Amino acid sequence: MIGLFACGIALGMLVYEITGVTPGGIVVPGYIALYADQPQRLLVTVAVAVVTWQLGRALSRFLFLYGRVRFGSYLLLGLGLQAGVNSLIGKGFWLPEWSALGMIIPGLIANEFERQGFWETLAAMLVVGGILYIVKTLAFRL
């Protein structure tokens, strides 16, 4: 799994250098590749990210959210919303191992939605995550 995330970071950096678009955050492509065989999980993650993004935008009308404060706000909002979703589906707040990483992913994605746009971020996430999933699938076949 570490190798998957390392490849995701490297590929994400390469895509950024070529296109100027980040794939949703530094660890997001690895997360997408890890759970690509669970599309409902990824859809919920993106839905939580969209809600997080919209809540953050609404809050920024009343609060001074810029830079690191905005980023931290998106992380906290996403974590809280993801925890709520996990509670609704019976997983609870405390998750084991790599599953807990999924708690911060919506905030990372929401921050990139705000920074570079929804469609650009979504496209980069899907392309880089898809390439990583193919690499992961081929690597385990060898």
C-alpha positions in Angstrom: 0.0 0.0 0.0 2.8 2.4 0.8 4.1 1.9 -2.8 0.7 2.7 -4.2 0.6 6.0 -2.3 4.2 6.8 -3.3 3.4 6.2 -7.0 0.3 8.3 -6.6 2.4 11.2 -5.1 4.9 10.9 -7.9 2.3 10.7 -10.7 0.3 13.5 -9.2 3.4 15.7 -9.1 4.1 14.8 -12.8 0.6 15.7 -13.8 0.8 18.9 -12.0 4.1 19.8 -13.7 2.6 19.1 -17.1 -0.9 20.5 -16.7 -0.8 22.8 -13.6 -3.7 20.8 -12.1 -3.4 18.8 -8.9 -5.4 15.5 -8.7 -7.3 16.5 -5.5 -4.5 16.4 -3.0 -1.3 14.7 -2.4 -2.7 11.3 -1.3 -6.0 11.4 -3.1 -4.9 9.4 -6.2 -3.6 6.6 -4.0 -6.9 6.5 -2.1 -8.8 6.3 -5.4 -6.7 3.5 -6.7 -7.0 1.6 -3.4 -10.8 1.7 -3.4 -11.5 1.8 -7.1 -13.2 -1.6 -6.8 -15.7 0.0 -4.4 -17.3 2.8 -6.5 -20.0 3.5 -4.0 -17.4 4.4 -1.4 -15.7 6.8 -3.9 -19.0 8.3 -4.9 -19.8 9.0 -1.2 -16.3 10.5 -0.7 -16.8 12.8 -3.6 -20.3 13.7 -2.5 -19.0 14.6 1.0 -16.2 16.6 -0.6 -18.8 18.6 -2.6 -20.9 19.3 0.5 -17.8 20.2 2.4 -16.8 22.6 -0.4 -20.2 24.3 -0.5 -20.3 24.6 3.3 -16.8 26.1 3.3 -17.8 28.6 0.6 -20.9 29.5 2.6 -18.9 30.0 5.8 -16.4 32.2 4.0 -19.1 34.7 3.5 -19.2 35.3 7.3 -15.7 34.3 8.4 -12.3 35.2 7.1 -11.2 31.9 5.6 -8.0 32.2 3.6 -4.8 30.2 3.2 -4.1 27.7 5.9 -7.2 28.7 7.9 -9.4 27.8 4.9 -7.5 24.6 4.3 -7.9 23.6 8.0 -11.6 24.5 7.9 -12.1 22.3 4.9 -10.3 19.4 6.6 -12.4 19.8 9.8 -15.6 20.2 7.9 -14.8 17.1 5.7 -13.8 15.1 8.7 -17.0 15.9 10.6 -19.2 15.2 7.6 -17.4 11.9 6.8 -17.7 10.9 10.5 -21.4 11.6 10.3 -21.8 9.5 7.1 -19.7 6.7 8.7 -22.0 6.8 11.8 -25.1 6.6 9.5 -23.8 3.5 7.8 -22.7 1.9 11.0 -18.9 2.3 10.8 -18.5 4.9 13.6 -15.8 7.5 14.0 -12.9 5.4 15.0 -11.7 3.3 12.0 -8.8 0.9 11.8 -5.6 1.2 9.7 -5.9 2.9 6.3 -9.6 3.3 6.5 -9.0 6.3 8.8 -7.3 8.0 5.9 -10.6 8.3 4.2 -11.7 10.7 6.9 -9.5 13.5 5.6 -9.8 12.9 1.9 -13.1 14.9 1.5 -11.4 18.0 3.0 -8.4 17.6 0.7 -10.6 17.3 -2.3 -12.9 20.2 -1.3 -9.8 22.5 -0.9 -8.7 21.7 -4.4 -12.3 22.3 -5.7 -12.1 25.7 -4.2 -8.5 26.4 -5.4 -8.7 25.2 -9.0 -12.3 24.3 -9.9 -14.6 21.3 -9.7 -14.2 19.8 -13.1 -10.4 20.3 -13.4 -9.9 18.6 -10.0 -12.4 15.8 -10.7 -10.8 15.0 -14.1 -7.3 15.0 -12.7 -8.4 12.8 -9.8 -10.1 10.3 -12.1 -7.2 10.1 -14.6 -4.4 9.8 -12.1 -6.4 7.4 -9.8 -7.4 5.3 -12.8 -3.8 5.0 -14.0 -2.7 4.0 -10.6 -5.5 1.4 -10.4 -4.4 -0.1 -13.7 -0.8 -0.2 -12.5 -1.9 -1.8 -9.2 -4.0 -4.4 -11.0 -1.2 -5.3 -13.4 1.4 -5.4 -10.6 -0.5 -7.9 -8.7 -1.0 -10.1 -11.7 2.8 -10.4 -12.3 
